[in-house]
Amino acid sequence: MKNMKRILALLLGLMMLCSVAAAETLTGEAEGFAGPIKATVTVEDGKIVALELVGNDETPGIGAAALEPLTEAILEAGTIDGVDAYSGATWTSNGVFAAIRNALGIAEEEAEESVLSATAGAINHGIGVVATPRLGPGKDDKDVPVYSFNVIIAYAVTDAEEKIIDLDVDILEIITPNHDGAEDNFIAGWPGAVYNEDSDGDGAVDGEYAQTEENFVSMLKAFRTKRQLGDLYKMNSGTWTQEMDAYESALRGLNAEEITAWAEKYLSDVNGRALHGTSSNEQDQAKWDALTDEEKAAMDAISGATMSLNDAHGDILSAILKALANQKPVDAKTDVAGLGLGTVVTPRLGPGKDDQEVPVYSFNVVTAGALYDAEGKIVAIREDILEIITPNHDGAEDNVFIGWPGQSYNNDADGDGVVDGVAEQSEDSFVETIKTYRTKRDLGSLYKMNSGTWTSEMDVFESFFAGKSAAEIRTFFEKQCSDSNGRVIREGTTNEADLAKWNALTDEEKANVDALSGATMSLSDAHGDLLGAIEASFAACKPVSITVEK
């Protein structure tokens, strides 16, 4: 009998052991802020009971500091469900969660693309471009300063009351080659200049980068905006694109006056960032405490946006307000299905030389904001160019760039074609000059061409582009524009190659020229790749649904 009881007890114990799931240790990996994060996860009875996180490449004091508290929070919860991202290290936190899901075999859910939908009796659109200088960020390991400046572009679509229906913002950041960013758009200055270089982005200077005409051209053609960099442009809370998208959503439905009031209420006066209620700055905390509970709740929409809307990284707010100030009515004959903002950079060896045989150099930041219909044809488009040039050019309205602080260049101070001396770039002149930059549209009647102004010519082209796709404009360019200068071919040309092109056109194609009688500038040359900007706009097109009441 005793043996029977022992056997029954043994069997019962075995049954109980079998009912408890054996602990299992699994490994997974996902991308963190600066590199892979590895998770070793031990699961027992469906709970995480042990966890080891390794992220050797995460930023010290930020992402790396998040690993220990995240481990503690996950072990306390026994799961990642409901565990909040570590404050200030959202990107690293998401990498941790993704690595654990990878270890557990849980598939990542694909986020559904949110498509804006709106109805408007009438719509307007406008583009705004501003430049922001920056003394920094910091210095290299040889104590040589890093300098940069940002070109901020905003494209806005508004309703009849000039309230934003949708908005797209982008930034082109240009920096010295001694910064430790692998994806930097860098120049050492104009051809002939040299600057410290960190070629492998490890924070240590490797030597000097000599700016030649050849690498000046190749480098600038490869420049990419922050949106074009996509996931490569990371911030602690996500990518620059994700943060900008959050701000854009928050500003929908506001007009210029309301945006200014919104910024005064919800952004820090110290750094232009969104208030969050946990600031150590007394002024920011006072602004937060003055908000109602409803106003504080509204901040959830931009809770993941930690960047500033107005600091040395870029005066985004001014670019948006400028886009609204520049808006014009859209003659929409169809509903809008897409919105695109595209930017390209065109380097130029010239125009020419000064009277001392020193070359003039320049480059153009060309941008196009466009609305597209369901077939990818342009409903309306706005283009603009920011031209930046050496100080020895004889243009009174030039956007002059002498070089980085500490550099110098021949200077034609009064724009009479005669060099007056050498301009020295100081930190003060660098800051003050770049703040005054104006685009070709900003210059208006001051930017004259033989047939009128740059603005009047561009307006003619924009009207002509309506109803055409980017591919159709490319076809037009190849068939009806000169291979030598990118200008529209006209009857009576004496250039043999252009004449052959003209004679090959149909009567209908020749009639296109009548619609462009006031547009003599090139669609793609060293002055600016307008066609490339249109194609970049279409490539960046995001889906929207704007029903225009006819």
Secondary structure, 3 states (H helix, E strand, C coil): CHHHHHHHHHHHHHHHHHHCCCCEEEEEEEECCCCEEEEEEEEECCEEEEEEEECCCCCCCCHHHHHHHHHHHHHHHCCCCCCCCCCCCHHHHHHHHHHHHHHHCCCCCCCCCCCEEEEECCCEEEEEEEEEEECCCCECCCCCECCEEEEEEEEEEECCCCCEEEEEEEEEEEECCCCCCCCCEECCCCCCCEEEECCCCCCCCCEEEECCHHHHHHHHHCCCCHHHHHHHCEECCEEHHHHHHHHHHHHCCCCHHHHHHHHHHHECCCCCCECCCCCCCHHHHHHHHCCCHHHHHHHHHHCCCCCCCCECCECHHHHHHHHHHCCEECCCCCCEEEEEEEEEEEEECCCCECCCCCECCEEEEEEEEEEECCCCEEEEEEEEEEEEECCCCCCCCCEECCCCCCCEEEECCCCCCCCCEEEECCHHHHHHHHHCCCCHHHHHHHCEECCEEHHHHHHHHHHHHCCCEHHHHHHHHHHHECCCCCCECCCCCCCHHHHHHHHCCCHHHHHHHHHCCCCCCCCEECCEEHHHHHHHHHHCCEEEEEEECC
